[in-house]
Amino acid sequence: MRVMRVLTRPNEGGPTRQAIALWHAMAARGVTTLLVTGVVPPGEQELRPDAHGVPRIDFAAALAGAMGGGWLALPELRRGIAPWRDVAAYRRLRALARGWRPDVVHTHTSKAGWLGRLAVRGCGVMVVHTFHGHVLADYFPRPVGWALARLERRLAAATHALVAVSASCADELAALGIAPRARFAVVPPAVPVETPLSRAASRVALGLPVDGPVAVCVGRLVPIKRVRLFLDALRAQPTWRGDVIGSGPLQAELAAAAPPNVRFLGSRPDVAQLLGAYDCLVVPSQREGLPLVAVEAARAGVPVAGFDVPGTSDALAAAAGELAREGTGGAGLAAAMVAATRRPHGALAGPLADVCRPDAVADRLLAIYRQAGTSRACGAVDRRDSAEAPT
């Protein structure tokens, strides 16, 4: 089987890490994957797939139908709307679908999902899309969200299989009318298995004292992550220390507003190995698809605190931690943080960590590909009426 996986950009976020993990897991199952990404804009941290064992391949070789898989970066594919550049990206993706001849085109993230699915129409290829969350609420003004939802509905009707990384993500998409709930398969993200350092070793590596409670917030420093609420929680708990790991456009503003017990460490590619240093992972986001760092925390034996919002609540249903009621702000988050640490600090990895293993996710996706292929062969999927299409 040949899979063309399309991702908007290889930044340090979760979808890139998942795509790299899936590339290797699929290769171990005899599946050849062409990972097609755009490029990372200035000021954003890049996560290069070729630095993690995915060979770089050029456009000409892929267009000629090169049998090997690898990573192909398209400079025309970028985040944001740029009509001429987007048309060029559309044409390149369409040429790849015809030249490389994949059996499946699997798109991830919003921009790649829009352009990728439009580009392969009429190419006779199976199309799958994964929602790692969505931007249809809380990101843009309502008219923009309405227009994007309308586009997503049209694309969903022409997509053979729809995947969401959590049940709450699928529920929200169905409530927005993107497709009937029965059409969404819930497949958790593929989280690479890292061996965490011991608590003592990770504290030494991070320059933390041996004793004393320390919380961490990990993620891109953008509005939807609400890192300011983490700062408020640490302000309410002055006996605690706090670390912020990640980068983004709000970094300077947040650092200037931080209390003295909070450090900003920037991006740390080894964060999964270092989580054992902390007494609590705090996820203050307004919404998530399913936070990968919560899976990594479970593997490291670290409890999680966050708000009862989509994505975070899914993670806490299967991992140790505490949820604060949405709207309770930094005080509620601080209380959840303290309550979470009353749980035993030990091996908390359980169902969440197990189902997110890349090999388990790869097997689940392959089953979805085969099921969608059977539906196509039998003529069971009528994409003109998504309400009648099976999962």
C-alpha positions, 0 to 999 in steps of 0.5 A: 500500500502507498499512502500520501500523507499531507500536512500543512507545515512541519512545526514542532506541534503534535501533528508533525510528531504524529506524522513522523511516528506514523511514517515509521510505524507504517514502514514496519508494516510494509506501507510506503508513505510519502509525507508531503508538508509545506514549510514553517514560517519565520519565527516558528520552530521547525521539526524536520522529519529527515532529522528523525529518520524520514529520508528527504525526497525531491519533487521530480523523483516523486512526480516520476513515481519513485517507489520509495517513500520519504519527506517532500516539502512544498514551499508553496504550501503554507499556513494562511491564505495567499491565493496565488501560492495556494493555487500553486500548492493545489497544482503540485498536490494534484500532480503528485497524486497522479505521478506518485500514484498513492492508494490513499491520500490522508490529509491532516490539519486544516489548510492541508485538508482543504487543499489536499482534498480539493486537489485529488478530486477525480484522481480515483484515489481513496481520501481520508482526513484526520481532524486534530481538533478544529478551527471552526470555533474560538479561532476566527470571527463568526462569519469566517467560522461559518464559511470554513464550516460550510467548506468542511461540510462539502469536503466531508461529503467527498471524503471516504473516511473521516477521523477525529483524535478524540470523541469530543472532537468528533462530537463537536464536528457533528454538532457543527453539521460537518458530517453525521457523528456515525461517519467519524472514526475516533483514532487517538494521536500516535505519540512516539514512545520515549524513555523518560529520565528519572525524577532526579536526573530530569531535575538535574538536567533542568536545573531544578532543586531536588525537592519542592513542587514544580508544575509545567505547561507545555505548548505553543505560546498562542492565545488558544493555549491560555498560558496566562491562566497557568501564570495566574495559577502559579501566582496563586501558589507562590510556594510552587515553581513553574516552567513554561516549555514552548515558543510562539508569538506571545512569548515576550508578552507572557514572560513580562507578565510572569510571576517570579516563580515561573521560568520560560525555557523555550522549545525543548525537543527532549521534553517527553524525557524530562517530564518526570521532573515535574509534580504536575502537567498543567493544560490550561487550553481553551480546547484541544484535539487530544493533548499529546503531552498528556499522554507523555505525562502519563508515561512519565507518571505525572498527573495532569490538571486542566479545564473541563473542555474538549480534548483535555477532558478526553485525556483525563478520562483515561489518565490520572489528574484533575479537571477544573470547571471551565470559567474558574480561571487561575484559582480553579486551575491552581486548586486542580493542580494541587488536587492532582498531586495528591495522587500517587506519583508513580507509573500512571501510564494506562489505557491512554498511553497504550492506545496512543502507541504508534503501532496501535494507531497504525493498525487502526488506520490500516483497518480504516483504509481497508474498510473504506476501500471495501465500501468504495468497491461495493459502491456503499459510499454515496458522497453526494449524501454524507448522511447515508455514508457509513463510518 
